[in-house]
Amino acid sequence: MAKSVASMNPTREDFEALLTESYLDNPATEGVVVKGRVVAVENDFVIIDVGLKTEGRVALKEFSQPGKDVAIKAGDTVEVYLERIENALGEAVLSRDKARREEAWTRLEEMSGKNERVDGVIFGRVKGGFTVDLGGAVAFLPGSQVDIRPIRDVGPLMHVSQPFQILKMDRRRGNIVVSRRAIMEETRAEQRSELVQNLAEGQVVDGVVKNITDYGAFVDLGGIDGLLHVTDIAWKRVNHPSDVLTVGQTMKVQIVRINPETQRISLGMKQLDKDPWELVSGKYPIGSRVRGKVTNITDYGAFIELEDGIEGLVHVSEMSWTKKNVHPGKILSTSEEVEVQVLEIDSAKRRISLGLKQVQDNPWETFSSKYPNGTHVEGEIKNITEFGLFIGLDGDVDGMVHLSDLDWKRPGEEAIKDYKKGDTVKAIVLDVDREKERISLGIKQLSGDQPKSSAGASGGIKKGDTVTCEVVKVEDAGLEVRVAGSDMAAYIKRGDLARDRSEQRTERFAVGEKFDAKVTVYDAKARKMNVSIKALEISDEKEAVAQYGSSDSGASLGDILVAALKKKDAEGKE
């Protein structure tokens, strides 16, 4: 009787034993994924039995997946995450999301290790990119990894199952980064390799202009792009590809080159037409005059189109006879039609040198014919330099009055002070050098004080005479001197300063220094005189050898010169 009473009134120890027994029968622990059976679906909740004392409830939305409808019913077996065995209401706390996440991470880590693609669905936008559901785990898709090229509308890619490549995983931080672009590039590379194998250099194919840049156009050849460089569009100059091509245009192109390593394809359009340069030499002989259109102007000249695909260059030096430092744009304008002369042709380099000034009268020849030497002219002083005046003359040419031709009585450095820029002066033409494009003028020759004869003006100096010179100016290239007994200035080139090369240095001389030299050039009409110390030394040496010795006498050249100097000193003492 006592036993039955005790069994009807269990003690605290009995309850603890029963509870322990129930836990042994259900070994489930918190924080793990367990299997359960769906008991019912009620009011947006799924009731699941996981073998505990009570069932757990999971929100129905946790069973939904982006891009898929919810499909769950009573009797289904599902995996859930057991957060707590029992809450305050006596229910098991379960989570389908966490279960899917744990399952997904394990699966993704395994696939990432094998470098396999994973399927996912883009379901949201975040700063810098998008969120992707990878079957329970949420990954980040950077905006730069969506496509090979930037796309404006990502809408068609949302909520659609598609493959991705895992770039980075960090389970501890719950961070996954994926790329859709990597999948596209891999697929594209496979397609490109297959297409390239079916192409060959020289082959003519159809293409569609896909994109236009400053340097050319990208042409779609049916799944693979080729570059049509701007220089291969036409034989003629193309300033910009958009001048000839439009996006979407269908055309025929030739495969110029295929790079087997990079699989880059170079295309050409002009190669489909005959090269016009093959007929240039016969069609445009050197010296012939032709008409063309200015297509481009640069700092160094202007390009003239003679026909489609044939252009020549008028260098800035061939633009004008008189405008030497003027930009070509101030002489010619784009699209202007001009007549030019063919100067040179280099078919190998595809170059034609043209001249614009050659089809115009040479102003130096015109001036020479109209104003022969001795003619009086008048003009405005355009510039004053340290060596003379520049006077503007008829035909847009300048003539120069050298310092030595300013005044008969005064040094040029003093006489030039009487003139200023803008003055109108009269002069006489002394000489015209057509090749060097120089006109020499004289002002003092107009004066009545001019000596009656050139001999008087020059003091009877002639070529071969030995004269005394006074240094007026020292330059790197030589010396400007004044010849004693003459009003004429002379010049000694650096190479004429001495016979010994080591002594041919202008720094040995100073302004005002005097020395003897031999006249090597004398033109009274042009008033030009050159003198040479070197010529005088050679002449003296020859004379000494002739008078005091010979090559057969046994005496050295030094002995001969010493003897000559002693005799000269003795004659001077007498």
Secondary structure as a PSIPRED ss2 file (coil, helix, strand):
# PSIPRED VFORMAT (PSIPRED V4.0)

   1 M C   1.000  0.000  0.000
   2 A H   0.000  1.000  0.000
   3 K H   0.000  1.000  0.000
   4 S H   0.000  1.000  0.000
   5 V H   0.000  1.000  0.000
   6 A H   0.000  1.000  0.000
   7 S H   0.000  1.000  0.000
   8 M H   0.000  1.000  0.000
   9 N C   1.000  0.000  0.000
  10 P C   1.000  0.000  0.000
  11 T C   1.000  0.000  0.000
  12 R H   0.000  1.000  0.000
  13 E H   0.000  1.000  0.000
  14 D H   0.000  1.000  0.000
  15 F H   0.000  1.000  0.000
  16 E H   0.000  1.000  0.000
  17 A H   0.000  1.000  0.000
  18 L H   0.000  1.000  0.000
  19 L H   0.000  1.000  0.000
  20 T H   0.000  1.000  0.000
  21 E H   0.000  1.000  0.000
  22 S H   0.000  1.000  0.000
  23 Y H   0.000  1.000  0.000
  24 L H   0.000  1.000  0.000
  25 D H   0.000  1.000  0.000
  26 N C   1.000  0.000  0.000
  27 P C   1.000  0.000  0.000
  28 A C   1.000  0.000  0.000
  29 T C   1.000  0.000  0.000
  30 E C   1.000  0.000  0.000
  31 G C   1.000  0.000  0.000
  32 V E   0.000  0.000  1.000
  33 V E   0.000  0.000  1.000
  34 V E   0.000  0.000  1.000
  35 K E   0.000  0.000  1.000
  36 G E   0.000  0.000  1.000
  37 R E   0.000  0.000  1.000
  38 V E   0.000  0.000  1.000
  39 V E   0.000  0.000  1.000
  40 A E   0.000  0.000  1.000
  41 V E   0.000  0.000  1.000
  42 E E   0.000  0.000  1.000
  43 N C   1.000  0.000  0.000
  44 D C   1.000  0.000  0.000
  45 F E   0.000  0.000  1.000
  46 V E   0.000  0.000  1.000
  47 I E   0.000  0.000  1.000
  48 I E   0.000  0.000  1.000
  49 D E   0.000  0.000  1.000
  50 V C   1.000  0.000  0.000
  51 G C   1.000  0.000  0.000
  52 L C   1.000  0.000  0.000
  53 K C   1.000  0.000  0.000
  54 T C   1.000  0.000  0.000
  55 E C   1.000  0.000  0.000
  56 G E   0.000  0.000  1.000
  57 R E   0.000  0.000  1.000
  58 V E   0.000  0.000  1.000
  59 A E   0.000  0.000  1.000
  60 L H   0.000  1.000  0.000
  61 K H   0.000  1.000  0.000
  62 E H   0.000  1.000  0.000
  63 F H   0.000  1.000  0.000
  64 S C   1.000  0.000  0.000
  65 Q E   0.000  0.000  1.000
  66 P C   1.000  0.000  0.000
  67 G C   1.000  0.000  0.000
  68 K E   0.000  0.000  1.000
  69 D C   1.000  0.000  0.000
  70 V C   1.000  0.000  0.000
  71 A C   1.000  0.000  0.000
  72 I C   1.000  0.000  0.000
  73 K C   1.000  0.000  0.000
  74 A C   1.000  0.000  0.000
  75 G C   1.000  0.000  0.000
  76 D C   1.000  0.000  0.000
  77 T E   0.000  0.000  1.000
  78 V E   0.000  0.000  1.000
  79 E E   0.000  0.000  1.000
  80 V E   0.000  0.000  1.000
  81 Y E   0.000  0.000  1.000
  82 L E   0.000  0.000  1.000
  83 E E   0.000  0.000  1.000
  84 R E   0.000  0.000  1.000
  85 I C   1.000  0.000  0.000
  86 E C   1.000  0.000  0.000
  87 N C   1.000  0.000  0.000
  88 A C   1.000  0.000  0.000
  89 L C   1.000  0.000  0.000
  90 G C   1.000  0.000  0.000
  91 E C   1.000  0.000  0.000
  92 A E   0.000  0.000  1.000
  93 V E   0.000  0.000  1.000
  94 L E   0.000  0.000  1.000
  95 S E   0.000  0.000  1.000
  96 R H   0.000  1.000  0.000
  97 D H   0.000  1.000  0.000
  98 K H   0.000  1.000  0.000
  99 A H   0.000  1.000  0.000
 100 R H   0.000  1.000  0.000
 101 R H   0.000  1.000  0.000
 102 E H   0.000  1.000  0.000
 103 E H   0.000  1.000  0.000
 104 A H   0.000  1.000  0.000
 105 W H   0.000  1.000  0.000
 106 T H   0.000  1.000  0.000
 107 R H   0.000  1.000  0.000
 108 L H   0.000  1.000  0.000
 109 E H   0.000  1.000  0.000
 110 E H   0.000  1.000  0.000
 111 M H   0.000  1.000  0.000
 112 S H   0.000  1.000  0.000
 113 G H   0.000  1.000  0.000
 114 K C   1.000  0.000  0.000
 115 N C   1.000  0.000  0.000
 116 E C   1.000  0.000  0.000
 117 R C   1.000  0.000  0.000
 118 V E   0.000  0.000  1.000
 119 D E   0.000  0.000  1.000
 120 G E   0.000  0.000  1.000
 121 V E   0.000  0.000  1.000
 122 I E   0.000  0.000  1.000
 123 F E   0.000  0.000  1.000
 124 G E   0.000  0.000  1.000
 125 R E   0.000  0.000  1.000
 126 V E   0.000  0.000  1.000
 127 K C   1.000  0.000  0.000
 128 G C   1.000  0.000  0.000
 129 G E   0.000  0.000  1.000
 130 F E   0.000  0.000  1.000
 131 T E   0.000  0.000  1.000
 132 V E   0.000  0.000  1.000
 133 D E   0.000  0.000  1.000
 134 L C   1.000  0.000  0.000
 135 G C   1.000  0.000  0.000
 136 G C   1.000  0.000  0.000
 137 A C   1.000  0.000  0.000
 138 V E   0.000  0.000  1.000
 139 A E   0.000  0.000  1.000
 140 F E   0.000  0.000  1.000
 141 L E   0.000  0.000  1.000
 142 P E   0.000  0.000  1.000
 143 G H   0.000  1.000  0.000
 144 S H   0.000  1.000  0.000
 145 Q H   0.000  1.000  0.000
 146 V C   1.000  0.000  0.000
 147 D C   1.000  0.000  0.000
 148 I C   1.000  0.000  0.000
 149 R C   1.000  0.000  0.000
 150 P C   1.000  0.000  0.000
 151 I C   1.000  0.000  0.000
 152 R C   1.000  0.000  0.000
 153 D C   1.000  0.000  0.000
 154 V C   1.000  0.000  0.000
 155 G H   0.000  1.000  0.000
 156 P H   0.000  1.000  0.000
 157 L H   0.000  1.000  0.000
 158 M E   0.000  0.000  1.000
 159 H C   1.000  0.000  0.000
 160 V C   1.000  0.000  0.000
 161 S E   0.000  0.000  1.000
 162 Q E   0.000  0.000  1.000
 163 P E   0.000  0.000  1.000
 164 F E   0.000  0.000  1.000
 165 Q E   0.000  0.000  1.000
 166 I E   0.000  0.000  1.000
 167 L E   0.000  0.000  1.000
 168 K E   0.000  0.000  1.000
 169 M E   0.000  0.000  1.000
 170 D E   0.000  0.000  1.000
 171 R C   1.000  0.000  0.000
 172 R C   1.000  0.000  0.000
 173 R C   1.000  0.000  0.000
 174 G C   1.000  0.000  0.000
 175 N E   0.000  0.000  1.000
 176 I E   0.000  0.000  1.000
 177 V E   0.000  0.000  1.000
 178 V E   0.000  0.000  1.000
 179 S E   0.000  0.000  1.000
 180 R C   1.000  0.000  0.000
 181 R H   0.000  1.000  0.000
 182 A H   0.000  1.000  0.000
 183 I H   0.000  1.000  0.000
 184 M H   0.000  1.000  0.000
 185 E H   0.000  1.000  0.000
 186 E H   0.000  1.000  0.000
 187 T H   0.000  1.000  0.000
 188 R H   0.000  1.000  0.000
 189 A H   0.000  1.000  0.000
 190 E H   0.000  1.000  0.000
 191 Q H   0.000  1.000  0.000
 192 R H   0.000  1.000  0.000
 193 S H   0.000  1.000  0.000
 194 E H   0.000  1.000  0.000
 195 L H   0.000  1.000  0.000
 196 V H   0.000  1.000  0.000
 197 Q H   0.000  1.000  0.000
 198 N C   1.000  0.000  0.000
 199 L C   1.000  0.000  0.000
 200 A C   1.000  0.000  0.000
 201 E C   1.000  0.000  0.000
 202 G C   1.000  0.000  0.000
 203 Q C   1.000  0.000  0.000
 204 V E   0.000  0.000  1.000
 205 V E   0.000  0.000  1.000
 206 D E   0.000  0.000  1.000
 207 G E   0.000  0.000  1.000
 208 V E   0.000  0.000  1.000
 209 V E   0.000  0.000  1.000
 210 K E   0.000  0.000  1.000
 211 N E   0.000  0.000  1.000
 212 I E   0.000  0.000  1.000
 213 T E   0.000  0.000  1.000
 214 D C   1.000  0.000  0.000
 215 Y C   1.000  0.000  0.000
 216 G E   0.000  0.000  1.000
 217 A E   0.000  0.000  1.000
 218 F E   0.000  0.000  1.000
 219 V E   0.000  0.000  1.000
 220 D E   0.000  0.000  1.000
 221 L C   1.000  0.000  0.000
 222 G C   1.000  0.000  0.000
 223 G C   1.000  0.000  0.000
 224 I C   1.000  0.000  0.000
 225 D E   0.000  0.000  1.000
 226 G E   0.000  0.000  1.000
 227 L E   0.000  0.000  1.000
 228 L E   0.000  0.000  1.000
 229 H E   0.000  0.000  1.000
 230 V H   0.000  1.000  0.000
 231 T H   0.000  1.000  0.000
 232 D H   0.000  1.000  0.000
 233 I C   1.000  0.000  0.000
 234 A C   1.000  0.000  0.000
 235 W C   1.000  0.000  0.000
 236 K C   1.000  0.000  0.000
 237 R C   1.000  0.000  0.000
 238 V C   1.000  0.000  0.000
 239 N C   1.000  0.000  0.000
 240 H C   1.000  0.000  0.000
 241 P H   0.000  1.000  0.000
 242 S H   0.000  1.000  0.000
 243 D H   0.000  1.000  0.000
 244 V C   1.000  0.000  0.000
 245 L C   1.000  0.000  0.000
 246 T C   1.000  0.000  0.000
 247 V C   1.000  0.000  0.000
 248 G C   1.000  0.000  0.000
 249 Q C   1.000  0.000  0.000
 250 T E   0.000  0.000  1.000
 251 M E   0.000  0.000  1.000
 252 K E   0.000  0.000  1.000
 253 V E   0.000  0.000  1.000
 254 Q E   0.000  0.000  1.000
 255 I E   0.000  0.000  1.000
 256 V E   0.000  0.000  1.000
 257 R E   0.000  0.000  1.000
 258 I E   0.000  0.000  1.000
 259 N C   1.000  0.000  0.000
 260 P C   1.000  0.000  0.000
 261 E C   1.000  0.000  0.000
 262 T C   1.000  0.000  0.000
 263 Q C   1.000  0.000  0.000
 264 R C   1.000  0.000  0.000
 265 I E   0.000  0.000  1.000
 266 S E   0.000  0.000  1.000
 267 L E   0.000  0.000  1.000
 268 G E   0.000  0.000  1.000
 269 M C   1.000  0.000  0.000
 270 K H   0.000  1.000  0.000
 271 Q H   0.000  1.000  0.000
 272 L H   0.000  1.000  0.000
 273 D C   1.000  0.000  0.000
 274 K C   1.000  0.000  0.000
 275 D C   1.000  0.000  0.000
 276 P H   0.000  1.000  0.000
 277 W H   0.000  1.000  0.000
 278 E H   0.000  1.000  0.000
 279 L H   0.000  1.000  0.000
 280 V H   0.000  1.000  0.000
 281 S H   0.000  1.000  0.000
 282 G H   0.000  1.000  0.000
 283 K H   0.000  1.000  0.000
 284 Y C   1.000  0.000  0.000
 285 P C   1.000  0.000  0.000
 286 I C   1.000  0.000  0.000
 287 G C   1.000  0.000  0.000
 288 S C   1.000  0.000  0.000
 289 R E   0.000  0.000  1.000
 290 V E   0.000  0.000  1.000
 291 R E   0.000  0.000  1.000
 292 G E   0.000  0.000  1.000
 293 K E   0.000  0.000  1.000
 294 V E   0.000  0.000  1.000
 295 T E   0.000  0.000  1.000
 296 N E   0.000  0.000  1.000
 297 I E   0.000  0.000  1.000
 298 T E   0.000  0.000  1.000
 299 D C   1.000  0.000  0.000
 300 Y C   1.000  0.000  0.000
 301 G E   0.000  0.000  1.000
 302 A E   0.000  0.000  1.000
 303 F E   0.000  0.000  1.000
 304 I E   0.000  0.000  1.000
 305 E E   0.000  0.000  1.000
 306 L E   0.000  0.000  1.000
 307 E E   0.000  0.000  1.000
 308 D C   1.000  0.000  0.000
 309 G C   1.000  0.000  0.000
 310 I E   0.000  0.000  1.000
 311 E E   0.000  0.000  1.000
 312 G E   0.000  0.000  1.000
 313 L E   0.000  0.000  1.000
 314 V E   0.000  0.000  1.000
 315 H E   0.000  0.000  1.000
 316 V H   0.000  1.000  0.000
 317 S H   0.000  1.000  0.000
 318 E H   0.000  1.000  0.000
 319 M C   1.000  0.000  0.000
 320 S C   1.000  0.000  0.000
 321 W C   1.000  0.000  0.000
 322 T C   1.000  0.000  0.000
 323 K C   1.000  0.000  0.000
 324 K C   1.000  0.000  0.000
 325 N C   1.000  0.000  0.000
 326 V C   1.000  0.000  0.000
 327 H C   1.000  0.000  0.000
 328 P H   0.000  1.000  0.000
 329 G H   0.000  1.000  0.000
 330 K H   0.000  1.000  0.000
 331 I C   1.000  0.000  0.000
 332 L C   1.000  0.000  0.000
 333 S C   1.000  0.000  0.000
 334 T C   1.000  0.000  0.000
 335 S C   1.000  0.000  0.000
 336 E C   1.000  0.000  0.000
 337 E E   0.000  0.000  1.000
 338 V E   0.000  0.000  1.000
 339 E E   0.000  0.000  1.000
 340 V E   0.000  0.000  1.000
 341 Q E   0.000  0.000  1.000
 342 V E   0.000  0.000  1.000
 343 L E   0.000  0.000  1.000
 344 E E   0.000  0.000  1.000
 345 I E   0.000  0.000  1.000
 346 D E   0.000  0.000  1.000
 347 S C   1.000  0.000  0.000
 348 A C   1.000  0.000  0.000
 349 K C   1.000  0.000  0.000
 350 R C   1.000  0.000  0.000
 351 R E   0.000  0.000  1.000
 352 I E   0.000  0.000  1.000
 353 S E   0.000  0.000  1.000
 354 L E   0.000  0.000  1.000
 355 G E   0.000  0.000  1.000
 356 L C   1.000  0.000  0.000
 357 K H   0.000  1.000  0.000
 358 Q H   0.000  1.000  0.000
 359 V H   0.000  1.000  0.000
 360 Q C   1.000  0.000  0.000
 361 D C   1.000  0.000  0.000
 362 N C   1.000  0.000  0.000
 363 P H   0.000  1.000  0.000
 364 W H   0.000  1.000  0.000
 365 E H   0.000  1.000  0.000
 366 T H   0.000  1.000  0.000
 367 F H   0.000  1.000  0.000
 368 S H   0.000  1.000  0.000
 369 S H   0.000  1.000  0.000
 370 K H   0.000  1.000  0.000
 371 Y C   1.000  0.000  0.000
 372 P C   1.000  0.000  0.000
 373 N C   1.000  0.000  0.000
 374 G C   1.000  0.000  0.000
 375 T C   1.000  0.000  0.000
 376 H E   0.000  0.000  1.000
 377 V E   0.000  0.000  1.000
 378 E E   0.000  0.000  1.000
 379 G E   0.000  0.000  1.000
 380 E E   0.000  0.000  1.000
 381 I E   0.000  0.000  1.000
 382 K E   0.000  0.000  1.000
 383 N E   0.000  0.000  1.000
 384 I E   0.000  0.000  1.000
 385 T E   0.000  0.000  1.000
 386 E C   1.000  0.000  0.000
 387 F C   1.000  0.000  0.000
 388 G E   0.000  0.000  1.000
 389 L E   0.000  0.000  1.000
 390 F E   0.000  0.000  1.000
 391 I E   0.000  0.000  1.000
 392 G E   0.000  0.000  1.000
 393 L E   0.000  0.000  1.000
 394 D C   1.000  0.000  0.000
 395 G C   1.000  0.000  0.000
 396 D C   1.000  0.000  0.000
 397 V E   0.000  0.000  1.000
 398 D E   0.000  0.000  1.000
 399 G E   0.000  0.000  1.000
 400 M E   0.000  0.000  1.000
 401 V E   0.000  0.000  1.000
 402 H E   0.000  0.000  1.000
 403 L H   0.000  1.000  0.000
 404 S H   0.000  1.000  0.000
 405 D H   0.000  1.000  0.000
 406 L C   1.000  0.000  0.000
 407 D C   1.000  0.000  0.000
 408 W C   1.000  0.000  0.000
 409 K C   1.000  0.000  0.000
 410 R C   1.000  0.000  0.000
 411 P C   1.000  0.000  0.000
 412 G H   0.000  1.000  0.000
 413 E H   0.000  1.000  0.000
 414 E H   0.000  1.000  0.000
 415 A H   0.000  1.000  0.000
 416 I H   0.000  1.000  0.000
 417 K H   0.000  1.000  0.000
 418 D H   0.000  1.000  0.000
 419 Y C   1.000  0.000  0.000
 420 K C   1.000  0.000  0.000
 421 K C   1.000  0.000  0.000
 422 G C   1.000  0.000  0.000
 423 D C   1.000  0.000  0.000
 424 T E   0.000  0.000  1.000
 425 V E   0.000  0.000  1.000
 426 K E   0.000  0.000  1.000
 427 A E   0.000  0.000  1.000
 428 I E   0.000  0.000  1.000
 429 V E   0.000  0.000  1.000
 430 L E   0.000  0.000  1.000
 431 D E   0.000  0.000  1.000
 432 V E   0.000  0.000  1.000
 433 D E   0.000  0.000  1.000
 434 R C   1.000  0.000  0.000
 435 E C   1.000  0.000  0.000
 436 K C   1.000  0.000  0.000
 437 E C   1.000  0.000  0.000
 438 R E   0.000  0.000  1.000
 439 I E   0.000  0.000  1.000
 440 S E   0.000  0.000  1.000
 441 L E   0.000  0.000  1.000
 442 G E   0.000  0.000  1.000
 443 I C   1.000  0.000  0.000
 444 K H   0.000  1.000  0.000
 445 Q H   0.000  1.000  0.000
 446 L H   0.000  1.000  0.000
 447 S C   1.000  0.000  0.000
 448 G C   1.000  0.000  0.000
 449 D C   1.000  0.000  0.000
 450 Q C   1.000  0.000  0.000
 451 P C   1.000  0.000  0.000
 452 K C   1.000  0.000  0.000
 453 S C   1.000  0.000  0.000
 454 S H   0.000  1.000  0.000
 455 A H   0.000  1.000  0.000
 456 G H   0.000  1.000  0.000
 457 A H   0.000  1.000  0.000
 458 S H   0.000  1.000  0.000
 459 G C   1.000  0.000  0.000
 460 G C   1.000  0.000  0.000
 461 I C   1.000  0.000  0.000
 462 K C   1.000  0.000  0.000
 463 K C   1.000  0.000  0.000
 464 G C   1.000  0.000  0.000
 465 D C   1.000  0.000  0.000
 466 T E   0.000  0.000  1.000
 467 V E   0.000  0.000  1.000
 468 T E   0.000  0.000  1.000
 469 C E   0.000  0.000  1.000
 470 E E   0.000  0.000  1.000
 471 V E   0.000  0.000  1.000
 472 V E   0.000  0.000  1.000
 473 K E   0.000  0.000  1.000
 474 V E   0.000  0.000  1.000
 475 E C   1.000  0.000  0.000
 476 D C   1.000  0.000  0.000
 477 A C   1.000  0.000  0.000
 478 G E   0.000  0.000  1.000
 479 L E   0.000  0.000  1.000
 480 E E   0.000  0.000  1.000
 481 V E   0.000  0.000  1.000
 482 R E   0.000  0.000  1.000
 483 V E   0.000  0.000  1.000
 484 A C   1.000  0.000  0.000
 485 G C   1.000  0.000  0.000
 486 S C   1.000  0.000  0.000
 487 D C   1.000  0.000  0.000
 488 M C   1.000  0.000  0.000
 489 A E   0.000  0.000  1.000
 490 A E   0.000  0.000  1.000
 491 Y E   0.000  0.000  1.000
 492 I E   0.000  0.000  1.000
 493 K E   0.000  0.000  1.000
 494 R H   0.000  1.000  0.000
 495 G H   0.000  1.000  0.000
 496 D H   0.000  1.000  0.000
 497 L C   1.000  0.000  0.000
 498 A C   1.000  0.000  0.000
 499 R C   1.000  0.000  0.000
 500 D C   1.000  0.000  0.000
 501 R H   0.000  1.000  0.000
 502 S H   0.000  1.000  0.000
 503 E H   0.000  1.000  0.000
 504 Q C   1.000  0.000  0.000
 505 R C   1.000  0.000  0.000
 506 T H   0.000  1.000  0.000
 507 E H   0.000  1.000  0.000
 508 R H   0.000  1.000  0.000
 509 F C   1.000  0.000  0.000
 510 A C   1.000  0.000  0.000
 511 V C   1.000  0.000  0.000
 512 G C   1.000  0.000  0.000
 513 E C   1.000  0.000  0.000
 514 K E   0.000  0.000  1.000
 515 F E   0.000  0.000  1.000
 516 D E   0.000  0.000  1.000
 517 A E   0.000  0.000  1.000
 518 K E   0.000  0.000  1.000
 519 V E   0.000  0.000  1.000
 520 T E   0.000  0.000  1.000
 521 V E   0.000  0.000  1.000
 522 Y E   0.000  0.000  1.000
 523 D E   0.000  0.000  1.000
 524 A C   1.000  0.000  0.000
 525 K C   1.000  0.000  0.000
 526 A C   1.000  0.000  0.000
 527 R C   1.000  0.000  0.000
 528 K E   0.000  0.000  1.000
 529 M E   0.000  0.000  1.000
 530 N E   0.000  0.000  1.000
 531 V E   0.000  0.000  1.000
 532 S E   0.000  0.000  1.000
 533 I H   0.000  1.000  0.000
 534 K H   0.000  1.000  0.000
 535 A H   0.000  1.000  0.000
 536 L H   0.000  1.000  0.000
 537 E H   0.000  1.000  0.000
 538 I H   0.000  1.000  0.000
 539 S H   0.000  1.000  0.000
 540 D H   0.000  1.000  0.000
 541 E H   0.000  1.000  0.000
 542 K H   0.000  1.000  0.000
 543 E H   0.000  1.000  0.000
 544 A H   0.000  1.000  0.000
 545 V H   0.000  1.000  0.000
 546 A H   0.000  1.000  0.000
 547 Q H   0.000  1.000  0.000
 548 Y H   0.000  1.000  0.000
 549 G C   1.000  0.000  0.000
 550 S C   1.000  0.000  0.000
 551 S C   1.000  0.000  0.000
 552 D C   1.000  0.000  0.000
 553 S C   1.000  0.000  0.000
 554 G C   1.000  0.000  0.000
 555 A C   1.000  0.000  0.000
 556 S C   1.000  0.000  0.000
 557 L H   0.000  1.000  0.000
 558 G H   0.000  1.000  0.000
 559 D H   0.000  1.000  0.000
 560 I H   0.000  1.000  0.000
 561 L H   0.000  1.000  0.000
 562 V H   0.000  1.000  0.000
 563 A H   0.000  1.000  0.000
 564 A H   0.000  1.000  0.000
 565 L H   0.000  1.000  0.000
 566 K H   0.000  1.000  0.000
 567 K H   0.000  1.000  0.000
 568 K H   0.000  1.000  0.000
 569 D H   0.000  1.000  0.000
 570 A H   0.000  1.000  0.000
 571 E H   0.000  1.000  0.000
 572 G H   0.000  1.000  0.000
 573 K H   0.000  1.000  0.000
 574 E C   1.000  0.000  0.000
